[in-house]
Amino acid sequence: MTEPTPETPPLDPTDPDPTPETPAPVEEEPPAEEEPPGEEQPVVPSDTPCTAVYPNVPGVVCQIEFDNHFAFRIVHTATVNGQTYEWE
C-alpha cells in the first residue's frame, strides 16, 4: 500500500463520498458595456402610433397604437379599389 503524499489528504473510511473536495472555480461576469455618449435614441411619446408599410402588399398599413407603456393594439388598414378596411 502506498503512503499518501502531502498534496493528497488521507481518505476517511466513514466518508460516503471519498473524493477530495476542491473549490469550484469562480466565474466572473465581464463588465457591462456602456454606450458612448452622444448617440441617443429619440423617445417616442406613448400617444404617437408607430406606422409600418408593407412594400409587398400595396395599400396595407400597420399601426401600433399605445394606450400606455404596457398596453397596445395593432391596427391594420388596407385600401382596395377606394374602399378602406381595418382589422386588428
Secondary structure, DSSP 8 states (H G I E B T S, - for coil): -----TTS----TT-SS-S-----------------TT-------TTS-EEEE-TTSTTEEEEEEESSSS-EEEEEEEEETTEEEEE-
